[in-house]
Amino acid sequence: MNVLKADQMLSLEDMRYAAPEGAEVEIAFRNVSKRFGSLLAVDDLSLEIHKGALVALLGKTGCGKSTMFNMISGLMSPTEGTVEVMGNSPFSDFNSYRGKMAIVFQSDRLLPWRSAVKNVEFGLETLGLSAAERTERALYWLNALGLRGHENDYPHALSGGMRQRVSISRAFATDAPLLLCDEPFSALDEITSRRLRTEFARLVRENKKTAVFITHSIDEAFDIGDRIVVLKRPAEIALDLRMSADIGDADRERIRSTIHDTLDT
Amino acid sequence: MSDVASDRQSLAEPVFDIARWAFWLAAPFVLIAVAWQVASLFFPPFLFPSLIDVFARVWTILTTWSQFTSVLATAMRILGGLAGAFLLGAVLGVAIANFRAADRLLTPTLTFFQGIPALSWVVFAIIWFHGVEFRILFIMVITTLPAFTFQIVGALRGMDKDLLEMVMSFRPTRWKFFTAMVLPAVLPEVITAWKVNLGNASRVVVVAELVGSSGGVGYQLLQQQQLFDMAGALAWTLQLVFFVLLFQWILSKFEQVAVRHRSKSERS
């Protein structure tokens, strides 16, 4: 067990997330609750996510993460309160978000009747790009994610990791400013998962996207997030922490332990 | 030396495979033909005519325009009826899959219709309508409509919810949603529905023509029955069988293209 000196460590208060000065709010939950019959999935949640942030929403299974995700993506409406993305309601103004957000789901959700390149092109077809431009962009992203030579393979001929790469390519190809990811690597083996999330975080930062990454894995949240929001059931914010280079290994270990204890109670 | 032997073996294997496939394809038909031909040696021609006579009649029908038009008329009635039932079934299927009220009204009605025998519809059509072609079209549509509708409803309801959500997340237009998601998802079941209904339709059309028409394979069968001409009856029946087999083959080829993305187990 590591013994840490108190003077080497940042306090939890030092690591608490604070919005950057003048940062533009990209996603806002204002007193949001969501009920499914008698089940309260989200209870009076207020949260702001700023433009350009890479936020990991971390919580145990069934804590309401995916419900939050569905409300951000406009697939679900809140029972009470408001959810705003880029200043509008993603549920009411559903079609106005065409090309503005892209989603990487927990499973790859590739259309089985389309080849890898045609799957990546699907998002671009909704944007009305020409066939040549669609193919060029789709091939660029497939190559960027290491799928050269598999462009014309159907999903059944690809491994789980390769299929998830296609779905990441599909999301990046639309060049949407907002990326939503719902535990996209949870079904993969640890080595593939770690490699993909490193690549994913690099691509998000390089392309200056805002990304919300839902996960139940503390390691994954650490690998990816600039900010980690720890959720307790029913989707109540237990911790809201910044992650940056000035936080040393000892502090990270302590945060890990704190998060673990928080999720365990 | 061993290389040459190996080459010969690798060349021989596909030939044997094709021969084996052809043998098993032909075997049941050869068996029926032999049994019929043997029977023709022991029974009078009005019961079991020689297959030579039967195929001579088949050839005559195929090469005589006035007779072949009867085959075409029946084929067009089958396809027209199926197309009508499919289009109407698609509209009703979409309504049932999307609207609860439509489901509550139409599902029991179509189930009730399904219980009415085809022959009863023939009688109703003769009483209700004057035009021969309209009668037959009505009978064809009404007898195949419930099956088409229910198969389309099943296909629509069976669409993968996860894929639907993924497609919706890109905010497609209605047309893009239909062409990229709905159509490819339901196509395999639609093809199966056509295959199943083709067999049903070929049986119903003969009954409809037998009772209420002055042309077509059914009408010709009635003529052969009145003349006690078994060779003619068999020859006209074979025309219908050929048409069904041909159209089934076309549907199978189309299906092979439509579902080429599906994985195949090596063991299967």
Interface residues (C-beta under 8 A of the other chain):
Chain A: S73 L75 F94 N95 Y97 R98 G99 M101 A102 I103 F105 S107 R109 L111 P112 W113 R114 S115 F122 G123 E125 T126 Y154 P155 H156 A157 T174
Chain B: D162 L163 E165 M166 V167 M168 S169 F170 R171 P172 T173 K176 A180 M181 P184 A185 V259 H261 R262 S263
